[in-house]
Amino acid sequence: MKEEGKTWCPAIEFNETERDLILKAEIPGVEIKHLNISAEPESVSISGIHDHHKSSAEKELIPSQLHYGQLECNVPLPAKIEVNQVRAELIDGVLTITMPKVNITSTASIK
């Protein structure tokens, strides 16, 4: 459990296919417009904010286990990616970032 006002990193799942690296992050309650995804050839960063909208009439009965405030997560990648081809979508509180790997072709040596 994190206190409001502290930076938190969402739970992530990281998978790989032959062509792509796929990162999924659980961020329920966060809108896509409040997220910033930054991709570098060897890392991807997610940052944003989860606002706590609680009316003044609400009284907390048990301590909240939800994460509010600034979120930030930097993930090093096991392979270089094509930064300009990264795709992200947010569906039902799960952010999916698909990152195509750089195609490394071997070149024959010239004799």
SEKE-184669 format. One record per atom (N, C-alpha, C): z negated, x negated, y. Coordinates in steps of 0.02 Angstrom, whole numbers, plus 50000, padded with zeros to 5 digits. Each point is the difference from the previous one (the first is absolute). Layout:
N
ZXY...
! end
This chain:
111
500004995849941500005004250059500004995650062500415001850048500054996150063499745004350057499694996750047499765003550059500585000850049499965005550038500515001150051499994994350050500594997950021500044994650049500144993249968499944999549934500144993749966500715000249972500314994249994500674999549972499955000749924500475003749972500025001049928500704999149973500054998449936500644999049966500065005549947500565003549998500075005349950500054997349929499855004249951500114998249930500754999349990500214994649966500714998849991500164999149926500645001249985500294998749934500634996050014500124994749962500564995650013500404999149936500635001950001500434999549941500654996450017500374998249947500624996350008500525002749952500615000650024500575001349956500444993850004500565000249966500464994350002500254998850071500085005450039500294999550067499505000650057499445003549989499555001750055499274998249986499634999050055499275000049999499805006850028499525003449969499815006750022499245000150010499805001350062499305000450018499835007350016499475002649971499765006750015499304999350028499855003950052499334999950031499765007150010499375001249982499705006650009499735000450072500305004550039499775000850069499985007550018499615004049964499975007150015499755001350071500305004850032499785001950067500314995850056500374994849983500324995850050500735002250008500215001150061500685002150013500454993850007500635000849979500484994450003500074997350071499935004350050500074997750069499424995550022499465000049961499424995750015500004993549960500564998749965500054994049958500504995050029499864993749988500474994650016500084995749937500624999449977500144996049941500424994150023499764994149986500344993850020500154995949939500654998649990500214996149942500254993250021499774995049966500224993150007500304998049933500384994649996500304998149935499494999149944499394998050017499504998549948499365004250004500005005250043499415004250005500185006750033499565004949989500085006550033499315002050027500005003050059499385002150032500045007450016499435003449990499935007050018499425000450049500115003250056499465001150047500075007050030499465002550026500025006750029499315002550014499965006550011499365003050016499935006849966499405001349975499845006649972499475003150045500225004850040499555003350046499525004749963499395000250024499495004449972499955006250044500285005449975499995006450038499455004449972499435000050032499445004149979499775004150060499955006549989499785004250056499254999050012499805001650061499294999050018499555004849962500295005349971499605004949962499874997649928500374995049977499914997649932499394995549994499645000949947499414995849986500124996649933499944993449998500114996149940499435001049951500155002649940499485001349950499874993949956500524996249985499924993849963500414994750038499834993749994500384994850034500745000149977500454999650048500715000249986500214993849960500435001049952500294994549962500734998950019500225003650051500684999150024500044994250049500584996950004500104994350044500305002550066499704998150055500255001750066500054993750042500405000450052500074994450046500614995849984499974993750019500564995349993500094997949927500625000649975500154997449934500464994150007499904995149958500424993950002499994996749932500604998349977500074996949935500604995450001499924993849979500544995149996500074997949927500605000849972500104998549929500514994449993499814994349972500494994849985500455002349943500634998150003500495002249950500164994349951500115001749936500154994949950500734997650002500425003550039500704998150006500225001750071500504996450026500265001450067500385006649999499965003650057500335006550005500525000150056500455004949996500505001250052499655004450053499754997050052499595003350050500375006050032500644999350013500375005350034500185005949954499814999749936500155005449954499375003449972499434998550029499365002949978500005007550019499785004249952499965007250012499275002349989499785004750040499335002749993500025007550005499595003449958499945007250005499285001949986499785005450031499325002449992500045007149973499775000949938500015006649968499315001449970499725005650020499355002249973499464994750004499984996350055499484995050010500114993349966500594999249969500164993649967500594996950037499884994150028500534996150033500334995749948500675000649994500384995949953500474995650040499934993449991500434995150034500424996649947500665000950004500464997049953500344994150035499934994149969500244993850030500494996549953500655000250016500494996549957499884992550002500024996949941499914992849995500634996550025499914994050025500564995850021500374998149936500665000750002500414998049943500104992450003499714996649954500074992749997500524998449947500564997350023500534998349953500024992449993500084997849941500044992749990500714997750014500044994350032500664997350016500134994149955500604999649978500194994449956500064993750042499774994549973500044993850037500724997449998500214997250055500684997350005499984992749978500464998349956500024993149974500544996050033
! end
